[in-house]
Structure formats: C-alpha cells, structure tokens
Amino acid sequence: MTSDLEIPSTTAYVLAGATVPLSATQANLPGAKEGLAAADIVVRDGAIADILPAGAAATDLPAVALGGRMVWPCFTDMHTHLDKGHIWDRNPNPDGSFPGALDAVRADREANWSAEDVARRMDFSLRCAYAHGTSLIRTHIDSLNPQHRISFPVFQETRERWKGKIDLQAAALFPLYAMADDAFFRDLVAVLKETGGILGGLTQVGPDLDQELDKLLRTAAAMGVDVDLHVDETADREVLTLASIAEAVIRNGFEGTVTVGHCCSLARQDEETAKRTVDLVARANLAVVSLPMCNMYLQDRHSGRTPRWRGVTLFNELRAAGVRTAVSSDNTRDPFYAYGDLDPAEVFREAVRILHLDHPLTDAASVVTATPADILGRKDKSRIAVGASADLVVFKARRWSEFLSRPQSDRTIIRAGRVIERVIPDYAELDAIHGA
C-alpha cells in the first residue's frame, strides 16, 4: 500500500499539526482534550528530536502538514501465538468452543508442526504485524515435549531475521503440572537459556498448585527472567488461580515481572471476592493483559444460545487499583480465534467497545503502546519521546470518533523517520501448507 504522505528526503523535517495521544507521548503540550493534544514532531536522523506545541517548530525545516491527523508510536502486541497462527484452514475448531480449540490444535501440532511449517507461518504473521505498525511482540510458544525443541530454535532464527523491524520475545507455554517430569523441565529450561526465552505456563486448580508456582518462580529467579502465565481462561467461578499466583509472588519475594493473561473467571466472582483478588493482584504488582477478541469468541459459547457475558476480566477495576493493564491480539486464524490479523489498531478499537475504555478515552491509547512496552521491559518502545526512534503510525483520523468508527486501513507507517511500503501478505501464500 502506498502512502499519500510525502516525507522529505532531508535528514530533518517536521510532522506539523499532528494530534498525539498524551498517554503514549512524553511531552508537556497545552490544550489537551480527552487525552489528545496538537503537536509538531521534529524528526532528525531517524529519531525524534523535539515535541513542541503545534505551530512552534522552526520554520526553516521542511514540514509535512498533517492537518490534525493522529500520530501514534508503533504498537506493542504483548500476548500472541505466532506458532499457532494461520492453521484454521488446515484444522478448524469444529464448534468454536475451548475444548474444540484444544483438540484441534493438539491434532495439528502433532501432525504438522515441523520447523519449516512453524517458520513459514511465523514469518507470514510478522509481515502482517509489520505492515500494521507493530514494533514489539511477545509470543507464547507451545512447549510440550518435543515441540519446544522444534519451535524455540525457529523462534531464535526468526528473531534474528526480524531484528530492526520487530523486536521479539517468547514465553514457554505448558501446563505447570508438567514440571513434575524433571527431565522435561530441565530440558525446557536449557532450551530457554539457549534461545533467550522466558518461563510461562498454564495454571490449573489442583493440590500441587502452590508448589508448582513456587518451583516456577524459583527457577525464573535463578534464570533472571520474567514470567508470563495463562490464567483462569474459563467461566467457572470455582477456578481462581489468580489469587494463588499473587500470593506465590509475595511469598517468594519474586522481583521480576509476572504477567497474567485472560483472568476471565475474575469477572464471575461475587463483589467481595473480586475486590479482595484485585487488591491482592495490585499488592503483588502483577501485570494483566486482556485478550478481548479471543475471550469473547471462546467464552460462554453454547450451541444455539446467545452468550450472556463478555468473557473478559475486570479490566477497569484492575486499572483503578493501579495494576498495569494492557490488551493484545492473542490468537490469529487458529482454533482458539478464527479471525484477526495481528493489528493492534483493531484490537484497540474492539477493546474500547468490549471493555468500555471510553467516556473518557484519556488514557486508552496506552493499552497497546506504552504500558505493554513497559511490562515487557522496553521503555524505549511504543512511545513518542525525544531521543526515541521515529517509529510512528499516522492515521487520517483526527479525533477519537473518527479513529474508532473506521478500521484505519489507510494508515501510514514511519520507521526510523522514513515511510515504509505497507505490504500485507496474500493468504494464497499459505495454500501449500493447507493442501490447497
């Protein structure tokens, strides 16, 4: 896709009359309205040299007149599944349910997930993400034996190949009870050390959960890595491992970042239990990522029956308690979510609607920019800041209503101060792996 913005070929220029979200911009700008302010962004040698009130930039620099177009930093997509992506045509979910997704992915993984297959689908997904304006991604990697020995080396090679375009992180995904197999867990830890991955996992209710969490956190502390968990992705009120995770972090004095994803069952609790759990999450300094599109797709699905709840966590209550909260893409065209394209602008738009992040929208932009970047330990990413790389997304929308009412498919992506050609890959490329 070509851009209608003509960026000067000079080493310095001004994006004049931009509208920026203050929650993702490090600058004092006057006249803000619902978290948006007018600014001139000075770009020099591929980096942001200054952020000034609109009209204040030096007139001797070439200017790109934006006329109020929104300018965001490039996105952070902090919870994805690049190893699962785009297997829908090959092995769809028969009924859209969570058990159906588990069975379909297991069958596809065991039959098809060679290094070549995983690498091809990962690369396709990353080309989509790059064209949409993402610069930082964390993916979860299915790590049941022997898949960790296949997928993590592919991830390592992919991370190197994409360096300078999208920075990549990976977390191992496995049920925590699998740590009881000492040989497997030692081998998994060795693979993570070799490839630069972090510990993740899936928590499940059981008599050994506290011991499993202690072992996981002690191992992560010894490795010097963070932890990223799949938590309570269910409507079952009896399942609330989130509280156990928070208690384990406090009990072990774990100093790294523990991220918890989904946390759906928190929204099914009575008010007293919910408040107590939210306060515990805040005390343990957990970070929470909600996956609103996937959660709505899977949760409360029953044949012939309209869902009665949205499937998402208590996002606004967590934010009010001071918990770092973000939203992310999750799965893409696989049995856990049949749709999606790793486009954080779509995720943001849907999150505003599903989670009621509006009225006001003052801090909303942070959930796909500065906050997830901070959670991932990359304060240099996904913010408009002096000294940061000029990695920006320019939208034609000028106000929130315009932004949220259309898909913004005509956006312009700037990387290191230069407009990139947005090439969204053709699904026909995947025909060979689907047997078409």
Order of alpha helices (4+ residues) and beta strands (2+ residues): beta-beta-beta-beta-beta-beta-alpha-alpha-beta-alpha-beta-alpha-beta-alpha-beta-alpha-beta-alpha-beta-alpha-alpha-beta-alpha-alpha-beta-alpha-beta-beta-alpha
